[in-house]
Amino acid sequence: MSQSAEITDVAVQDDGFKHVGTGLNVYETPDVVEGIVRWLDTPEDVISFVENTDDVSNVVVVARGGTTTFLTMALNAGVRGVITLQGAPESHLGILCREYGIPCIMSVQFTEGVRSGRGEIIPADGVRVRLDCRTRPEGRVSVEVGAPVDNSPASADAKPQMSPEEMEQIQLLLTKFGGTVPRGVEGDKIMRAEMKTRVLYGDKDSLYRDLTVQEVNEAIRYYTWNEWNALAARATEGESGLIPRQEYEAMGIMHCWFRHPDWLRAIEDKVGIDGMIEIGRRGRTEIGTKINMLHLWALATASSFGRGIALELNLHDLDYKADRIRDCFGIVRRLYTGLWGEGEAFLTSMKNFRAEVLERSWIDRFMADRIDLADDEARSAFQRFQGAAELMGFLLHFDNRLGVGDHGPYPLPDGGFVLVRDIFLNEPAWPWNNVDSGLPWSVTVAMFFDPGTPLEVEVVDISTVFTKPANYVPFIKGVAIYQRDAWDAPIESIRTLTLDDLEQLRVMCEKASAQLYQRIAKMSTRERIEAGALTYTAGFALPIARAAGMVEELVAKHEFFDLHPAVAACYDTIVSGVATEMIPRLFLTGSWGNPVPEQESSELRGDDNEFQVLHALRVRGFATPAAVAESTGLSTETVAAVLADTTERGHTKERTGKVAGFSLTPAGKARHVLLRRDTQSREAEAKVTEAYERFLVPNAEFKQLTSDWQTGKLDAAAVTERLGVLHEQLGDVLATAAVGFSRFDRYRSRFAAALEKIRAGETDALAKPMSGSYHDVWMELHEDLLATLGKERTEADG
């Protein structure tokens, strides 16, 4: 907080509190909620707060974003209340606060207080606040009289607030899709009225053929609304101090476009169409399985959404491999048919937002194993367990729904109903997980509601339940809870848990999540983003791959757990602010849903000149048009024309001034990766691989030679003699590489010119930087070999 701020006292009011902020109330409670403020800005703040505060039950924590994982340890510790500056009640944090029964008001705009380090107005640490959570959607925050007030203006670098016009536009997009189509059943009717095909049904006669362009485009169009309906409010949840959600979503979703179609095709080729239908059916016959609505929904949408991100970054044209989208949707339809049955609509938005997935025998078992929550002690034990388990599931899966899946409501014979929740606590695929924590793979919670319960229940396709009123926990009258020890544990081995079991499991969840929180906090930003991207890409497909027995093959042949190099190359662009603008915009507008054209192309639209120029910049790092011409053999005029085009498309950038030239942007590096992978044959790469392996021996000798020369261990004559031997060895390397790509022949004349100067007594021609020296050309060749093969430097490269 600002230390130089001018501090004044607020006017005294009769009740001792003054209204200073209004936001979105997560759920109604008649209780007066008061507590001492603690501002939590970083993961280190959260850890210190929990570890060094004796009693947090009288503390109202204030955080910036509306994400769950940042406050995991504080929620487990049992804080009195939560206030956020960003986010919506439908976010994961809102959901968990309801589960825990912790009052929470989100997106509060404070009219007075002190300033955070980033200029936001917040209540000062240590003052007492009162939360008015009696009604929805609005919640009010008051602060005790005498609380410090900072009247100084915000600093120049403080993030500007949205204008009223911008807020109005955002609210419109949150209320209606594209500003026109509403939520819920009414919106579904409007979207389905546009459709001429039955692409979102499991009609048997269409399951064994490819989808038409019209069918896939109707599916894409419907899914843009469906995703908005489920996630629009979440798109405004804001930032997390722990996990950069929107950044990893951008990378992960784009990664799905480059990976999912290949993986799904490989799986179906192995198990067949009927095999895919049978895999989908497991979601009906098993509890504690990730073969659920969310994973199938994500497999259907993520590739198309990722394609939209790639198009935003100009990585390719609309027609590029568009048939992969048709293939992807077609395969997922077969999985959906297994989940719902032939002829069934695939999405809960088409089923009045009901998800009666499980076979009836499971509902009968739930009723037989029911535990009544007849007293406050039993209810508290269940509520604390479920909150701790859900927090672990969310944190383990980097704050996304892959860790928690809801379905139902299932009607009961007495007129009541049951909601079912699978919570995944121990995923062995994630390297950040402690598989030895003792936690089971999953727990499944069946929650019973009596006849006449005044709840409106809606289950959306991302396997999330929403109710009106929002806090459904007080209406739960009984539960049945089950533990599945491993993802492939036989159904017969699933164990029914008692209330005593829940207490033990809760303690284990809280311990494991605290340890996991600290492990994630120690990761670098890039490690967190790439881990989140992994949970999206591999995480969406992993249940299907496991069921098909294909994980090892996908790892060995299809880079299952590896980040696509084109996506990795976009990292700097994604974290520069692009993701935080792009992801909400694409969610809210549905503009990620680009149609598939009638004519599709298996190759990138571009010419060899573009690749040569981008490759030269990739190898050199920074170069003038003349230097690029030297590397490529193209004319300077041709190079200049290509650079003008690539700069306009955002793939290269020019630096002017004393040191002028061009370099690749992150998107340009990604474009280069795609061009390289699309245009280079395996045979050509095999020759370059052979050349690279031959190059490593003279490379080590050349490094030693230049070091000996620079330290005075060799005279000019000895250098020239040894260099002549290396030059001959290098000729063999170039000859081999040139069989793959003729550009490697151009290095011959450049090496020869440098060697001639050295033999003529120009010693600078050996290793003087940025002079066209033998060392300069050598380093360029080395980088060219690596870039051609898509390799990173290792110890073998020296």
KENU-115998 format. One record per residue (C-alpha): residue number from 1; residue in three letters; x, y negated, z negated. Coordinates in steps of 0.5 Angstrom, whole numbers, plus 500, padded with zeros to 3 digits. Layout:
residues N
 resi resn  xx  yy  zz
  NUM  ALA   X   Y   Z
...
end
This chain:
residues 798
 resi resn  xx  yy  zz
    1  MET 500 500 500
    2  SER 502 493 501
    3  GLN 506 490 495
    4  SER 506 483 497
    5  ALA 499 483 498
    6  GLU 495 477 495
    7  ILE 490 480 489
    8  THR 484 478 487
    9  ASP 478 480 483
   10  VAL 471 482 486
   11  ALA 465 479 483
   12  VAL 462 482 477
   13  GLN 455 486 478
   14  ASP 451 489 472
   15  ASP 452 496 473
   16  GLY 460 495 474
   17  PHE 460 497 481
   18  LYS 460 494 488
   19  HIS 458 497 494
   20  VAL 465 496 499
   21  GLY 464 502 504
   22  THR 459 506 508
   23  GLY 460 512 512
   24  LEU 457 519 514
   25  ASN 454 523 508
   26  VAL 456 531 509
   27  TYR 450 533 505
   28  GLU 445 531 500
   29  THR 446 531 492
   30  PRO 442 527 487
   31  ASP 448 527 482
   32  VAL 452 521 481
   33  VAL 459 522 483
   34  GLU 464 518 480
   35  GLY 472 519 480
   36  ILE 479 516 480
   37  VAL 481 515 487
   38  ARG 487 518 490
   39  TRP 490 516 497
   40  LEU 493 522 500
   41  ASP 497 520 507
   42  THR 502 526 508
   43  PRO 502 534 507
   44  GLU 507 532 501
   45  ASP 502 527 498
   46  VAL 497 533 498
   47  ILE 502 538 495
   48  SER 505 533 490
   49  PHE 498 531 488
   50  VAL 496 539 486
   51  GLU 502 541 483
   52  ASN 503 535 479
   53  THR 496 533 477
   54  ASP 493 537 470
   55  ASP 486 536 472
   56  VAL 483 534 479
   57  SER 476 535 477
   58  ASN 475 527 476
   59  VAL 479 525 482
   60  VAL 476 523 489
   61  VAL 481 524 494
   62  VAL 481 519 500
   63  ALA 484 521 507
   64  ARG 485 519 514
   65  GLY 482 524 518
   66  GLY 476 529 518
   67  THR 480 536 519
   68  THR 480 541 514
   69  THR 487 544 513
   70  PHE 490 537 511
   71  LEU 486 538 504
   72  THR 486 545 503
   73  MET 490 545 497
   74  ALA 486 539 494
   75  LEU 479 543 496
   76  ASN 482 549 493
   77  ALA 484 545 486
   78  GLY 477 543 485
   79  VAL 477 535 487
   80  ARG 471 531 485
   81  GLY 469 528 491
   82  VAL 472 527 498
   83  ILE 472 520 502
   84  THR 475 520 509
   85  LEU 476 514 514
   86  GLN 475 518 520
   87  GLY 471 524 522
   88  ALA 464 527 522
   89  PRO 460 532 518
   90  GLU 459 537 523
   91  SER 467 538 523
   92  HIS 471 543 519
   93  LEU 472 539 513
   94  GLY 464 537 513
   95  ILE 463 545 513
   96  LEU 468 547 508
   97  CYS 465 541 503
   98  ARG 458 544 503
   99  GLU 461 551 502
  100  TYR 465 548 496
  101  GLY 459 544 494
  102  ILE 464 538 494
  103  PRO 461 531 495
  104  CYS 464 528 501
  105  ILE 463 522 505
  106  MET 466 521 512
  107  SER 468 515 517
  108  VAL 467 510 511
  109  GLN 469 503 513
  110  PHE 471 499 507
  111  THR 470 492 507
  112  GLU 475 491 502
  113  GLY 480 494 498
  114  VAL 488 494 499
  115  ARG 492 496 505
  116  SER 495 503 507
  117  GLY 502 503 510
  118  ARG 498 503 517
  119  GLY 494 497 515
  120  GLU 487 501 514
  121  ILE 483 498 508
  122  ILE 482 503 502
  123  PRO 481 503 495
  124  ALA 487 502 491
  125  ASP 490 509 487
  126  GLY 487 509 480
  127  VAL 481 505 481
  128  ARG 474 509 479
  129  VAL 469 509 485
  130  ARG 462 512 486
  131  LEU 459 516 492
  132  ASP 452 515 493
  133  CYS 450 522 497
  134  ARG 443 522 496
  135  THR 440 521 503
  136  ARG 443 523 510
  137  PRO 446 521 515
  138  GLU 448 515 511
  139  GLY 453 515 505
  140  ARG 455 509 500
  141  VAL 461 508 497
  142  SER 462 503 491
  143  VAL 468 501 487
  144  GLU 469 499 480
  145  VAL 469 491 478
  146  GLY 476 489 478
  147  ALA 479 493 483
  148  PRO 485 490 487
  149  VAL 483 487 493
  150  ASP 488 485 499
  151  ASN 486 479 503
  152  SER 492 479 507
  153  PRO 491 480 514
  154  ALA 493 486 518
  155  SER 500 487 521
  156  ALA 501 486 528
  157  ASP 502 493 529
  158  ALA 496 496 525
  159  LYS 491 500 530
  160  PRO 486 496 532
  161  GLN 479 497 530
  162  MET 474 499 536
  163  SER 469 493 538
  164  PRO 462 494 537
  165  GLU 461 495 544
  166  GLU 466 501 544
  167  MET 462 504 538
  168  GLU 456 503 541
  169  GLN 458 507 548
  170  ILE 461 512 543
  171  GLN 455 513 539
  172  LEU 451 514 546
  173  LEU 456 519 548
  174  LEU 455 523 542
  175  THR 447 522 542
  176  LYS 446 524 549
  177  PHE 451 528 554
  178  GLY 453 524 559
  179  GLY 449 518 556
  180  THR 442 522 559
  181  VAL 442 529 556
  182  PRO 440 530 549
  183  ARG 442 536 544
  184  GLY 438 542 543
  185  VAL 433 546 546
  186  GLU 430 540 550
  187  GLY 437 539 553
  188  ASP 438 546 555
  189  LYS 431 546 558
  190  ILE 434 540 562
  191  MET 440 543 564
  192  ARG 437 550 566
  193  ALA 432 547 570
  194  GLU 438 544 575
  195  MET 440 552 576
  196  LYS 438 556 582
  197  THR 442 562 580
  198  ARG 442 567 574
  199  VAL 449 567 573
  200  LEU 448 566 565
  201  TYR 444 573 565
  202  GLY 447 580 565
  203  ASP 443 582 571
  204  LYS 446 589 573
  205  ASP 446 588 580
  206  SER 451 582 580
  207  LEU 456 585 575
  208  TYR 460 589 580
  209  ARG 461 583 585
  210  ASP 465 577 585
  211  LEU 461 570 583
  212  THR 459 566 589
  213  VAL 462 558 589
  214  GLN 455 556 587
  215  GLU 454 561 581
  216  VAL 461 559 578
  217  ASN 459 551 579
  218  GLU 453 552 576
  219  ALA 456 556 570
  220  ILE 461 550 569
  221  ARG 456 545 569
  222  TYR 452 548 564
  223  TYR 458 550 560
  224  THR 460 542 560
  225  TRP 453 541 556
  226  ASN 454 547 552
  227  GLU 461 545 549
  228  TRP 458 538 548
  229  ASN 452 540 544
  230  ALA 457 544 540
  231  LEU 463 540 539
  232  ALA 461 532 541
  233  ALA 461 531 533
  234  ARG 467 534 532
  235  ALA 471 530 537
  236  THR 471 524 533
  237  GLU 474 528 527
  238  GLY 480 524 527
  239  GLU 487 526 526
  240  SER 490 531 521
  241  GLY 496 529 517
  242  LEU 498 537 517
  243  ILE 496 539 524
  244  PRO 496 535 530
  245  ARG 489 538 533
  246  GLN 488 534 539
  247  GLU 495 535 541
  248  TYR 495 542 541
  249  GLU 488 543 544
  250  ALA 491 539 550
  251  MET 497 544 551
  252  GLY 493 550 549
  253  ILE 487 549 553
  254  MET 491 547 559
  255  HIS 495 553 557
  256  CYS 489 558 558
  257  TRP 488 555 565
  258  PHE 495 558 567
  259  ARG 495 564 563
  260  HIS 488 567 562
  261  PRO 486 569 569
  262  ASP 492 573 570
  263  TRP 491 576 563
  264  LEU 483 578 564
  265  ARG 485 581 571
  266  ALA 490 585 568
  267  ILE 486 588 563
  268  GLU 480 589 567
  269  ASP 484 592 573
  270  LYS 486 597 567
  271  VAL 480 599 564
  272  GLY 475 597 569
  273  ILE 468 593 570
  274  ASP 465 598 565
  275  GLY 470 598 560
  276  MET 470 591 560
  277  ILE 462 592 558
  278  GLU 464 597 553
  279  ILE 469 592 550
  280  GLY 464 587 549
  281  ARG 459 592 546
  282  ARG 464 592 540
  283  GLY 461 586 537
  284  ARG 454 589 537
  285  THR 457 595 533
  286  GLU 462 592 529
  287  ILE 463 587 523
  288  GLY 470 584 522
  289  THR 471 584 529
  290  LYS 474 578 533
  291  ILE 470 580 539
  292  ASN 465 575 538
  293  MET 461 570 541
  294  LEU 467 564 540
  295  HIS 472 568 543
  296  LEU 468 570 549
  297  TRP 465 563 550
  298  ALA 472 560 549
  299  LEU 475 565 555
  300  ALA 469 563 559
  301  THR 471 555 558
  302  ALA 478 554 556
  303  SER 481 556 563
  304  SER 476 551 567
  305  PHE 477 546 561
  306  GLY 485 547 562
  307  ARG 484 546 570
  308  GLY 481 539 568
  309  ILE 487 537 564
  310  ALA 492 539 569
  311  LEU 488 535 574
  312  GLU 488 529 570
  313  LEU 496 530 570
  314  ASN 496 531 577
  315  LEU 499 537 577
  316  HIS 496 540 583
  317  ASP 489 539 587
  318  LEU 482 541 586
  319  ASP 483 547 591
  320  TYR 489 550 588
  321  LYS 488 557 586
  322  ALA 480 555 584
  323  ASP 478 563 586
  324  ARG 482 564 579
  325  ILE 476 560 575
  326  ARG 471 565 579
  327  ASP 474 571 577
  328  CYS 475 569 570
  329  PHE 468 567 569
  330  GLY 466 574 573
  331  ILE 470 578 568
  332  VAL 467 574 562
  333  ARG 460 576 564
  334  ARG 462 583 563
  335  LEU 464 582 556
  336  TYR 458 578 555
  337  THR 453 583 558
  338  GLY 456 588 553
  339  LEU 455 583 547
  340  TRP 448 582 549
  341  GLY 446 587 553
  342  GLU 443 587 561
  343  GLY 439 582 563
  344  GLU 440 578 556
  345  ALA 442 570 556
  346  PHE 449 570 554
  347  LEU 449 563 550
  348  THR 445 562 544
  349  SER 443 555 547
  350  MET 439 559 551
  351  LYS 436 563 545
  352  ASN 433 558 541
  353  PHE 440 557 538
  354  ARG 439 564 535
  355  ALA 445 569 535
  356  GLU 442 576 533
  357  VAL 448 580 535
  358  LEU 449 586 531
  359  GLU 445 592 531
  360  ARG 439 593 526
  361  SER 443 599 522
  362  TRP 447 593 520
  363  ILE 442 589 517
  364  ASP 439 595 514
  365  ARG 446 596 510
  366  PHE 446 589 508
  367  MET 439 590 505
  368  ALA 442 596 501
  369  ASP 448 593 499
  370  ARG 445 586 497
  371  ILE 447 583 490
  372  ASP 443 578 487
  373  LEU 445 571 485
  374  ALA 441 571 479
  375  ASP 445 566 475
  376  ASP 449 560 475
  377  GLU 456 564 474
  378  ALA 454 569 480
  379  ARG 453 564 484
  380  SER 459 560 482
  381  ALA 463 566 483
  382  PHE 461 567 490
  383  GLN 461 560 492
  384  ARG 468 559 490
  385  PHE 470 565 493
  386  GLN 467 564 500
  387  GLY 470 557 500
  388  ALA 477 559 498
  389  ALA 476 565 504
  390  GLU 474 560 509
  391  LEU 480 555 508
  392  MET 485 561 508
  393  GLY 481 563 515
  394  PHE 482 556 518
  395  LEU 489 554 516
  396  LEU 491 561 518
  397  HIS 488 559 525
  398  PHE 491 552 525
  399  ASP 484 549 523
  400  ASN 480 552 529
  401  ARG 474 557 529
  402  LEU 478 563 531
  403  GLY 478 564 523
  404  VAL 471 564 521
  405  GLY 465 567 526
  406  ASP 458 566 524
  407  HIS 452 570 527
  408  GLY 444 570 525
  409  PRO 439 569 523
  410  TYR 437 576 522
  411  PRO 429 577 520
  412  LEU 428 581 514
  413  PRO 422 585 513
  414  ASP 419 581 508
  415  GLY 419 574 512
  416  GLY 426 572 510
  417  PHE 433 572 514
  418  VAL 440 573 513
  419  LEU 446 570 516
  420  VAL 453 573 517
  421  ARG 460 570 517
  422  ASP 466 574 519
  423  ILE 472 571 515
  424  PHE 479 573 518
  425  LEU 485 572 513
  426  ASN 491 576 515
  427  GLU 492 576 523
  428  PRO 499 580 524
  429  ALA 500 576 531
  430  TRP 502 570 528
  431  PRO 509 569 526
  432  TRP 507 564 520
  433  ASN 503 569 517
  434  ASN 505 573 511
  435  VAL 503 580 513
  436  ASP 505 582 506
  437  SER 500 577 502
  438  GLY 495 583 500
  439  LEU 490 580 504
  440  PRO 485 584 508
  441  TRP 484 583 515
  442  SER 477 580 514
  443  VAL 471 580 510
  444  THR 464 579 512
  445  VAL 459 576 508
  446  ALA 452 577 509
  447  MET 447 571 506
  448  PHE 440 573 504
  449  PHE 435 567 504
  450  ASP 428 568 501
  451  PRO 421 568 505
  452  GLY 419 560 506
  453  THR 426 558 505
  454  PRO 425 550 508
  455  LEU 431 551 512
  456  GLU 432 550 520
  457  VAL 437 554 522
  458  GLU 442 553 528
  459  VAL 447 558 531
  460  VAL 451 555 536
  461  ASP 456 558 541
  462  ILE 462 557 537
  463  SER 460 562 532
  464  THR 458 556 527
  465  VAL 451 555 523
  466  PHE 448 548 522
  467  THR 442 547 518
  468  LYS 437 542 516
  469  PRO 438 540 510
  470  ALA 445 541 511
  471  ASN 447 544 505
  472  TYR 444 551 505
  473  VAL 448 554 499
  474  PRO 443 553 494
  475  PHE 438 557 498
  476  ILE 442 563 498
  477  LYS 439 568 494
  478  GLY 443 574 495
  479  VAL 449 577 498
  480  ALA 453 583 501
  481  ILE 460 583 502
  482  TYR 465 587 506
  483  GLN 472 588 507
  484  ARG 476 591 513
  485  ASP 483 592 512
  486  ALA 486 592 519
  487  TRP 483 590 526
  488  ASP 483 597 528
  489  ALA 481 600 521
  490  PRO 475 605 522
  491  ILE 468 602 521
  492  GLU 467 608 516
  493  SER 473 605 512
  494  ILE 470 598 511
  495  ARG 469 597 503
  496  THR 463 594 500
  497  LEU 466 588 495
  498  THR 463 587 488
  499  LEU 463 580 484
  500  ASP 469 582 480
  501  ASP 472 584 487
  502  LEU 471 577 489
  503  GLU 474 573 484
  504  GLN 481 577 485
  505  LEU 480 576 492
  506  ARG 479 569 491
  507  VAL 485 568 487
  508  MET 489 572 493
  509  CYS 486 567 498
  510  GLU 488 561 494
  511  LYS 495 563 493
  512  ALA 496 565 500
  513  SER 493 559 503
  514  ALA 498 554 498
  515  GLN 504 558 501
  516  LEU 502 558 508
  517  TYR 500 550 507
  518  GLN 507 549 505
  519  ARG 510 553 510
  520  ILE 506 549 516
  521  ALA 508 543 512
  522  LYS 516 545 513
  523  MET 515 546 521
  524  SER 517 540 526
  525  THR 511 537 529
  526  ARG 513 541 536
  527  GLU 513 547 532
  528  ARG 506 546 529
  529  ILE 503 544 536
  530  GLU 506 550 540
  531  ALA 503 554 534
  532  GLY 496 551 535
  533  ALA 497 552 542
  534  LEU 498 559 541
  535  THR 492 560 537
  536  TYR 488 558 543
  537  THR 491 561 549
  538  ALA 493 568 546
  539  GLY 488 568 540
  540  PHE 482 567 545
  541  ALA 485 573 549
  542  LEU 488 578 543
  543  PRO 481 581 541
  544  ILE 480 584 548
  545  ALA 487 586 549
  546  ARG 487 590 543
  547  ALA 481 593 545
  548  ALA 484 595 552
  549  GLY 491 597 549
  550  MET 494 592 553
  551  VAL 498 588 548
  552  GLU 505 591 549
  553  GLU 504 591 557
  554  LEU 501 583 557
  555  VAL 507 581 552
  556  ALA 512 585 557
  557  LYS 509 583 564
  558  HIS 505 577 563
  559  GLU 509 573 558
  560  PHE 503 574 553
  561  PHE 506 570 547
  562  ASP 510 565 551
  563  LEU 508 558 553
  564  HIS 508 557 560
  565  PRO 514 552 562
  566  ALA 509 547 566
  567  VAL 505 546 559
  568  ALA 512 546 555
  569  ALA 514 540 560
  570  CYS 508 536 559
  571  TYR 509 536 551
  572  ASP 512 529 551
  573  THR 506 526 555
  574  ILE 501 530 551
  575  VAL 504 527 544
  576  SER 505 520 547
  577  GLY 497 518 546
  578  VAL 495 522 552
  579  ALA 491 527 548
  580  THR 488 523 543
  581  GLU 485 519 548
  582  MET 484 525 553
  583  ILE 481 530 549
  584  PRO 475 526 546
  585  ARG 473 523 553
  586  LEU 473 530 556
  587  PHE 469 533 551
  588  LEU 464 527 551
  589  THR 463 526 558
  590  GLY 464 533 560
  591  SER 469 531 566
  592  TRP 473 537 565
  593  GLY 468 541 569
  594  ASN 471 540 576
  595  PRO 467 544 581
  596  VAL 470 550 585
  597  PRO 471 548 592
  598  GLU 468 552 598
  599  GLN 475 552 601
  600  GLU 481 555 596
  601  SER 488 555 596
  602  SER 493 560 593
  603  GLU 499 554 594
  604  LEU 500 548 592
  605  ARG 499 542 597
  606  GLY 506 539 598
  607  ASP 512 540 602
  608  ASP 519 542 601
  609  ASN 521 535 601
  610  GLU 517 534 595
  611  PHE 520 540 591
  612  GLN 527 538 594
  613  VAL 527 531 591
  614  LEU 524 533 584
  615  HIS 529 539 584
  616  ALA 535 534 585
  617  LEU 532 529 579
  618  ARG 531 535 575
  619  VAL 538 538 576
  620  ARG 541 531 575
  621  GLY 537 528 570
  622  PHE 537 521 573
  623  ALA 539 519 580
  624  THR 539 514 585
  625  PRO 536 515 592
  626  ALA 543 516 595
  627  ALA 545 521 590
  628  VAL 538 525 591
  629  ALA 540 525 598
  630  GLU 547 527 597
  631  SER 544 533 593
  632  THR 538 535 598
  633  GLY 541 533 605
  634  LEU 535 529 606
  635  SER 536 522 609
  636  THR 536 516 604
  637  GLU 529 514 607
  638  THR 526 520 607
  639  VAL 528 521 599
  640  ALA 525 513 598
  641  ALA 518 515 601
  642  VAL 518 521 597
  643  LEU 520 518 591
  644  ALA 514 512 592
  645  ASP 509 517 593
  646  THR 511 521 586
  647  THR 512 515 582
  648  GLU 505 513 584
  649  ARG 502 520 582
  650  GLY 506 519 575
  651  HIS 511 525 577
  652  THR 517 520 577
  653  LYS 519 513 574
  654  GLU 524 508 576
  655  ARG 528 504 572
  656  THR 531 498 575
  657  GLY 536 493 573
  658  LYS 544 494 572
  659  VAL 543 502 571
  660  ALA 538 503 577
  661  GLY 535 510 579
  662  PHE 529 515 578
  663  SER 528 520 573
  664  LEU 522 526 572
  665  THR 516 524 567
  666  PRO 514 530 563
  667  ALA 508 531 568
  668  GLY 513 531 574
  669  LYS 517 536 570
  670  ALA 511 540 570
  671  ARG 510 539 577
  672  HIS 517 541 579
  673  VAL 516 548 575
  674  LEU 509 549 579
  675  LEU 513 548 585
  676  ARG 519 552 583
  677  ARG 514 558 581
  678  ASP 510 558 587
  679  THR 515 557 593
  680  GLN 521 561 590
  681  SER 521 569 592
  682  ARG 523 574 587
  683  GLU 528 576 592
  684  ALA 531 569 593
  685  GLU 531 569 585
  686  ALA 534 575 585
  687  LYS 540 573 589
  688  VAL 541 567 584
  689  THR 541 571 578
  690  GLU 546 575 581
  691  ALA 550 568 583
  692  TYR 549 566 576
  693  GLU 552 572 572
  694  ARG 558 571 577
  695  PHE 558 564 575
  696  LEU 559 565 567
  697  VAL 566 568 568
  698  PRO 569 562 572
  699  ASN 565 557 568
  700  ALA 568 559 561
  701  GLU 575 558 565
  702  PHE 573 552 568
  703  LYS 571 549 561
  704  GLN 578 551 558
  705  LEU 582 548 564
  706  THR 579 541 563
  707  SER 580 542 556
  708  ASP 587 544 556
  709  TRP 588 538 561
  710  GLN 585 533 557
  711  THR 589 535 551
  712  GLY 595 535 555
  713  LYS 597 542 555
  714  LEU 597 543 562
  715  ASP 601 538 567
  716  ALA 598 536 574
  717  ALA 601 542 578
  718  ALA 599 547 573
  719  VAL 592 544 573
  720  THR 592 544 581
  721  GLU 594 551 581
  722  ARG 589 554 576
  723  LEU 583 550 579
  724  GLY 585 553 586
  725  VAL 584 560 584
  726  LEU 577 558 580
  727  HIS 575 554 587
  728  GLU 576 561 591
  729  GLN 572 565 585
  730  LEU 566 559 586
  731  GLY 566 560 593
  732  ASP 563 567 592
  733  VAL 558 565 587
  734  LEU 556 559 592
  735  ALA 555 565 598
  736  THR 551 569 594
  737  ALA 546 563 591
  738  ALA 546 561 598
  739  VAL 543 567 601
  740  GLY 537 565 596
  741  PHE 537 558 597
  742  SER 541 554 603
  743  ARG 542 548 599
  744  PHE 547 551 595
  745  ASP 551 551 601
  746  ARG 552 544 600
  747  TYR 556 544 594
  748  ARG 562 547 598
  749  SER 563 540 601
  750  ARG 563 536 595
  751  PHE 567 541 591
  752  ALA 572 541 597
  753  ALA 572 534 597
  754  ALA 574 533 590
  755  LEU 579 538 590
  756  GLU 583 535 596
  757  LYS 583 528 592
  758  ILE 586 532 586
  759  ARG 591 535 590
  760  ALA 593 528 593
  761  GLY 594 526 586
  762  GLU 588 523 584
  763  THR 587 526 577
  764  ASP 581 522 575
  765  ALA 577 527 581
  766  LEU 578 533 576
  767  ALA 573 530 570
  768  LYS 572 523 570
  769  PRO 564 522 569
  770  MET 559 519 574
  771  SER 565 519 579
  772  GLY 563 525 583
  773  SER 569 529 580
  774  TYR 570 536 580
  775  HIS 567 537 573
  776  ASP 561 533 575
  777  VAL 559 537 581
  778  TRP 561 543 577
  779  MET 556 541 572
  780  GLU 550 540 577
  781  LEU 551 547 580
  782  HIS 551 550 573
  783  GLU 544 546 571
  784  ASP 542 548 578
  785  LEU 543 555 577
  786  LEU 539 554 570
  787  ALA 533 550 573
  788  THR 532 555 579
  789  LEU 531 561 574
  790  GLY 527 557 569
  791  LYS 533 558 564
  792  GLU 535 555 558
  793  ARG 542 554 556
  794  THR 545 559 551
  795  GLU 551 561 548
  796  ALA 553 565 554
  797  ASP 553 558 558
  798  GLY 558 555 553
end
